[in-house]
Amino acid sequence: VFICENNHYGMGTSQDRHAASTEFYKRGDYIPGIHVDGMDVLAVREATRFALEYCPANGPLVYEISTYRYHGHSMSDPGTSYRTRDEVQEVRQTRDPITGFRERIVGAGLCDINELKAIEAQVRKDVDADVKKAKSDSEIGVEELCYDIYEQNLAGSVRGCVPWEQWEHKKTQKAINL
């Protein structure tokens, strides 16, 4: 699956100004493409489910996963010179994936708002603890950047930034999603 994560803005300009065709999912030539609403958790899940069923028998797909970037690309891009603060606020209020999913599951009676608040409080606590641990840990060696890239490494070493730079691939743990 080839994925184009489309946040509708390049560095400092909208997609309408930098692309002749903004339907990026159609740019795979002979590879079929699908547009996916990346702001809808369930749409992304279903697109993933479809790809897992479709691709083994039929070949690749191109997905354009349409999302929105609330902030600029970097410190030098405040993200306000090519769009208004009102636009960002409107997307945040009407299409935010987290609040939208929360409203859907509460509305469907799958949980209540107090359960979600308890989960959010625990997540904040866990993240704060992990950030504290990460900041106090020593920096890993550069060679560790190539550990556990593959579950089954078929190619041997891993190519670095230039073709003659090779890094050893080590498998230090089992993938949790297999």
C-alpha positions in Angstrom: 0.0 0.0 0.0 1.4 3.3 -1.1 0.2 6.1 1.3 0.1 9.8 0.5 -0.7 11.5 3.8 -2.2 14.7 2.5 -2.5 17.6 5.0 -3.4 19.9 2.2 -0.4 22.2 2.7 3.2 22.1 1.6 5.8 24.2 3.3 4.2 27.6 3.1 1.5 27.0 0.4 -1.7 25.2 -0.1 -2.0 22.1 -2.3 -4.1 24.1 -4.8 -1.1 26.3 -5.5 1.5 23.6 -5.8 -0.3 20.8 -7.7 -2.1 20.7 -11.1 -4.2 17.9 -9.8 -5.0 17.6 -6.2 -6.6 14.1 -6.4 -3.3 12.4 -5.4 -4.9 9.0 -5.0 -5.4 9.0 -8.8 -1.7 9.5 -9.5 -0.7 5.8 -9.3 -1.1 5.4 -13.0 -2.2 1.7 -13.3 -2.4 1.2 -9.5 -5.9 1.7 -8.2 -6.3 4.5 -5.7 -8.7 5.3 -2.9 -9.3 8.5 -1.0 -9.6 8.0 2.8 -10.8 10.6 5.4 -7.8 10.6 7.7 -9.8 12.6 10.3 -12.2 9.6 10.8 -10.6 6.9 12.9 -13.1 4.3 11.7 -12.6 5.2 8.0 -8.9 4.6 8.4 -9.5 1.3 10.1 -11.8 0.1 7.4 -9.4 1.2 4.6 -6.7 -0.7 6.4 -9.0 -3.8 6.7 -9.8 -3.5 2.9 -6.1 -3.3 2.0 -5.3 -6.4 4.0 -8.0 -8.3 2.1 -7.4 -6.8 -1.4 -3.7 -6.5 -1.8 -2.5 -10.2 -1.4 -4.8 -11.3 -4.2 -4.9 -8.2 -6.4 -1.7 -6.2 -6.0 -0.9 -2.7 -4.6 -3.2 0.2 -3.8 -2.5 4.0 -3.5 -4.2 5.6 -0.5 -4.5 9.3 -0.2 -5.3 9.8 3.5 -6.6 13.3 3.9 -5.8 14.9 7.2 -5.2 18.4 8.6 -2.1 19.9 10.1 -2.9 22.3 12.9 0.6 23.7 13.2 3.4 24.8 10.8 5.9 22.3 9.4 8.8 23.7 11.6 9.9 26.5 13.8 10.4 28.6 10.7 6.9 28.0 9.5 4.3 29.4 11.9 1.5 28.1 9.6 -0.4 31.4 9.6 0.9 33.1 6.5 -1.0 30.8 4.1 -4.2 30.2 6.1 -6.1 32.0 8.8 -6.4 31.2 12.4 -10.2 30.9 11.9 -9.7 28.1 9.4 -7.5 26.1 11.8 -10.0 26.7 14.6 -13.0 25.7 12.4 -11.3 22.4 11.5 -10.4 21.8 15.2 -14.0 22.4 16.3 -15.8 20.4 13.5 -13.4 17.7 12.2 -10.9 16.9 15.0 -10.5 13.1 15.0 -10.2 12.7 18.7 -13.2 14.7 19.7 -15.2 13.3 16.8 -14.5 9.7 17.8 -15.3 10.6 21.5 -18.7 12.0 20.4 -19.4 8.9 18.3 -18.7 6.3 21.0 -20.5 8.3 23.7 -23.5 8.9 21.4 -23.6 5.1 20.6 -23.7 4.3 24.3 -20.4 2.4 24.2 -19.1 4.3 27.1 -19.8 7.5 29.1 -17.9 10.7 29.3 -16.6 9.9 32.8 -15.0 6.7 31.6 -13.2 8.6 28.9 -12.1 11.3 31.3 -10.5 8.6 33.5 -8.8 7.1 30.5 -7.5 10.5 29.4 -6.2 11.3 32.9 -4.3 7.9 33.0 -2.9 8.4 29.6 -1.6 11.9 30.6 0.0 10.4 33.7 1.6 7.6 31.7 2.9 9.9 29.0 4.4 12.3 31.7 6.1 9.3 33.3 7.5 8.1 30.0 8.7 11.6 29.0 10.5 11.9 32.4 12.1 8.6 31.8 13.1 9.4 28.2 14.7 12.7 29.3 16.7 11.0 32.1 17.9 8.1 29.9 21.3 8.3 28.1 21.4 8.7 24.4 21.4 5.4 22.4 24.3 4.6 20.2 23.9 5.4 16.5 24.2 1.7 15.6 20.9 1.0 17.5 19.0 3.0 15.0 19.0 -0.1 12.8 17.9 -2.6 15.4 14.4 -4.2 15.0 13.6 -2.6 11.6 12.4 -5.9 10.3 10.8 -8.9 11.9 12.5 -11.1 9.3 15.5 -9.3 7.8 15.9 -10.7 4.3 18.6 -8.3 3.0 21.3 -8.6 5.6 22.8 -5.2 6.5 20.9 -2.0 6.4 22.0 0.8 4.0 22.9 4.1 5.6 22.6 7.6 4.1 25.1 6.7 1.4 25.3 3.4 -0.5 28.7 2.4 0.9 27.5 2.9 4.5 26.1 -0.4 5.9 24.7 -1.0 9.4 24.1 -4.3 11.1 20.5 -5.2 11.6 19.8 -6.9 15.0 16.6 -8.3 16.1 16.4 -7.6 19.9 12.7 -8.3 20.4 9.6 -9.9 18.9 7.1 -7.6 17.1 4.0 -7.2 19.1 1.6 -7.0 16.2 2.3 -10.4 14.7 
